[in-house]
């Protein structure tokens, strides 16, 4: 199954771990999520027998964090943070380390298998996860061992990730839609490929961003740039025309590019 086929069967991307595999499929030797789904199911079965009775949400989430970060040894990859494999969920599960977003996807999918209303939270520069309850969201940072994140912790993460350029606001702790999570995951790879001038790889990540965000002009504009680097003027012009159509306001840069291309 391709990303396009996956989006047709699960347009909201509720099966998040599966979507995370299809979203980066061209970078994987095995582009199918079977092994990922199998392992997550096994971990969920292990956790099911540890759920507290009588029910206690905090103790249950402690068990999720204990399994992932103590027993299985997942952690944030600080040493090779920018390595593309940190954005590839199957490789993250093999290596037991990854980006904040891949570790959060793993956490969310596992927690959902246990019946939690688990969500991803896209802070500026850093991704965390959480569980919705009647009072709001209990957030955790899987890049740092699953430690709890409240407003103070969120503010510290944003300040550290952005060098203080962005001021934290409590609204930043709102959940992100699952499809947006996959788009942010692919964008991590896309930016790495763009900066490294890996145009073949940037072409497929750009295409996947378009599939995930069909109404967003930015991926079309970015893919046009990739086409230009590959000497594909006609394809670039087509993307620019669509980006212009999708843009809510006139974009002088797009118009200038289109004039140059004739």
C-alpha positions in Angstrom: 0.0 0.0 0.0 1.2 3.5 -0.9 0.7 6.6 1.2 -2.1 7.6 -1.3 -3.9 4.3 -0.8 -3.5 4.6 3.0 -5.0 8.1 3.0 -7.9 6.8 1.0 -8.7 4.1 3.6 -7.8 6.2 6.7 -8.1 9.9 5.7 -7.9 11.1 9.3 -4.8 8.9 9.9 -6.2 7.5 13.1 -3.9 4.4 12.7 -1.0 6.6 13.4 1.9 4.2 13.5 0.8 2.6 10.2 0.6 6.0 8.7 4.0 6.9 10.0 5.4 4.0 8.0 3.6 4.7 4.8 4.5 8.4 5.1 8.2 7.6 4.8 7.9 4.4 2.8 10.4 5.3 0.0 13.2 5.6 2.6 12.6 2.1 4.0 13.8 -1.2 2.8 10.4 -2.7 3.9 7.7 0.0 3.3 5.0 -2.0 5.1 3.9 -1.6 8.7 3.4 -5.2 9.5 6.3 -5.6 11.9 5.6 -2.3 13.6 2.0 -3.2 14.2 3.0 -6.7 15.5 5.4 -5.3 18.0 3.0 -2.6 19.2 0.4 -5.3 19.7 2.7 -7.4 21.7 3.7 -4.4 23.9 0.1 -3.5 24.4 -0.7 -7.1 25.5 2.2 -6.9 28.1 0.8 -3.7 29.4 -2.8 -4.9 29.6 -2.0 -7.2 32.5 -0.3 -4.3 34.4 -3.2 -1.9 34.3 -4.2 -0.9 37.9 -7.3 -2.1 39.6 -9.2 -0.1 40.8 -8.5 2.1 37.9 -6.0 4.9 38.3 -5.0 6.9 35.1 -1.8 8.2 36.5 -0.6 4.8 37.6 -1.6 3.3 34.2 0.4 6.0 32.3 3.3 5.3 34.6 3.3 1.7 33.4 3.3 2.9 29.7 6.3 5.1 30.4 8.1 2.4 32.5 7.7 -0.1 29.6 8.9 2.2 26.9 11.6 4.1 28.6 13.0 1.7 31.2 12.3 -1.8 30.0 12.5 -1.3 26.3 15.1 1.6 26.6 13.6 4.1 24.2 15.3 7.6 24.4 15.8 10.7 22.4 18.8 10.6 20.0 20.8 13.6 21.0 24.1 12.5 19.4 22.8 12.1 15.8 19.6 14.1 16.1 19.6 15.1 12.4 20.1 11.6 11.0 17.2 10.7 8.6 16.7 7.3 10.3 15.4 9.1 13.4 12.3 10.0 11.4 11.7 6.4 10.2 9.5 4.6 12.8 10.7 1.0 12.0 14.3 2.1 12.4 13.5 4.0 15.6 12.0 0.8 17.0 15.1 -1.2 16.1 17.6 1.4 17.4 15.4 2.4 20.4 16.1 6.1 19.8 14.6 8.8 17.6 13.2 12.3 17.3 10.6 13.7 19.6 7.9 13.2 17.0 8.6 9.6 16.2 8.8 8.7 19.9 5.6 10.5 20.4 3.9 8.6 17.6 5.0 5.4 19.2 3.7 6.5 22.6 0.3 7.7 21.2 -0.3 4.5 19.2 0.6 2.3 22.1 -1.6 4.3 24.6 -4.5 4.1 22.2 -4.3 0.4 22.1 -4.9 0.4 25.8 -8.0 2.6 25.4 -6.5 6.0 26.2 -7.6 9.1 24.2 -4.0 9.7 23.3 -2.9 12.7 21.2 0.2 14.4 19.8 1.0 17.9 20.7 3.2 19.9 18.3 5.0 22.6 20.3 7.2 24.9 18.3 10.5 23.1 17.8 9.6 20.1 19.9 6.9 17.4 19.9 5.3 15.8 22.9 2.3 13.5 23.5 -0.5 13.3 26.0 -3.8 11.9 27.1 -7.1 13.8 27.2 -9.2 13.5 30.3 -12.0 15.5 31.8 -9.7 18.2 33.1 -7.6 18.8 29.9 -4.5 17.0 28.7 -1.8 15.2 30.6 1.3 15.7 28.5 4.6 13.8 28.5 7.9 14.3 26.7 9.2 10.9 25.3 12.4 12.5 24.1 13.3 13.0 27.7 12.1 9.6 29.2 8.4 10.4 29.3 8.7 13.1 31.9 5.5 15.1 32.6 5.0 18.4 30.8 2.8 21.1 32.2 2.7 24.8 31.2 6.0 25.5 32.9 7.7 22.5 31.2 6.2 23.4 27.9 7.5 26.9 28.2 11.0 25.6 28.9 10.9 23.2 25.9 9.8 26.0 23.5 12.5 28.4 24.8 15.2 25.7 24.5 14.0 24.6 21.0 13.7 28.1 19.5 16.5 29.9 21.3 13.9 32.1 23.0 12.6 33.4 19.6 9.1 32.2 20.3 7.1 32.9 23.4 5.2 30.1 24.9 1.4 30.3 25.2 -0.8 27.6 26.9 -2.7 27.2 23.6 0.4 25.5 22.2 -0.4 22.5 24.3 -3.5 21.8 22.2 -3.7 18.4 20.4 -2.6 18.3 16.7 -4.7 16.3 14.2 -3.2 13.0 13.3 -2.9 13.9 9.6 -1.0 17.0 10.6 1.3 14.9 12.8 2.3 12.8 9.7 2.8 16.0 7.7 5.1 17.3 10.4 7.0 14.0 10.4 7.5 14.1 6.6 8.6 17.8 6.8 11.4 16.8 9.2 12.8 14.6 6.4 12.0 17.0 3.7 13.9 19.9 5.3 16.9 17.6 5.8 16.9 16.5 2.2 16.5 20.1 1.0 19.4 21.4 3.1 21.5 18.5 1.8 20.5 19.1 -1.8 19.3 15.5 -2.0 16.8 16.4 -4.8 15.6 12.9 -5.6 14.6 12.3 -1.9 13.2 15.8 -1.6 11.0 15.1 -4.6 9.2 12.2 -2.9 9.0 14.0 0.5 7.5 17.0 -1.3 5.0 14.8 -3.1 4.0 13.2 0.2 3.5 16.6 1.8 1.2 17.5 -1.0 -0.8 14.2 -0.5 -1.1 15.0 3.3 -1.9 18.7 2.8 -3.6 19.0 -0.5 -5.0 22.5 0.2 -1.7 24.0 1.4 0.2 25.9 -1.2 3.5 25.6 0.6 4.3 22.0 -0.4 3.5 22.8 -4.1 5.8 25.8 -4.0 8.6 23.8 -2.4 8.2 20.9 -4.9 8.4 23.4 -7.7 11.8 24.5 -6.4 12.9 20.8 -6.3 11.7 20.3 -9.9 13.8 23.4 -10.9 16.9 21.9 -9.3 16.3 18.8 -11.3 15.8 20.7 -14.6 12.1 19.9 -14.8 10.7 23.3 -15.8 7.3 22.0 -17.0 6.6 20.2 -13.8 7.8 23.2 -11.8 5.4 25.5 -13.7 2.5 23.1 -13.1 3.2 23.1 -9.3 3.6 26.9 -9.2 0.2 27.4 -11.0 -1.5 25.1 -8.4 0.3 26.9 -5.6 -0.9 30.2 -6.9 -4.5 28.9 -7.1 -4.4 27.6 -3.5 -2.8 30.8 -2.1 -5.3 32.9 -0.2 -3.4 36.1 -1.3 -1.2 36.9 -4.3 2.3 35.5 -3.9 4.8 37.8 -5.7 7.5 35.1 -5.5 5.4 32.5 -7.2 4.4 35.1 -9.9 8.0 36.0 -10.5 9.0 32.4 -10.9 6.2 31.8 -13.3 7.3 34.8 -15.4 10.8 33.4 -15.6 9.5 30.0 -16.7 7.3 31.6 -19.4 
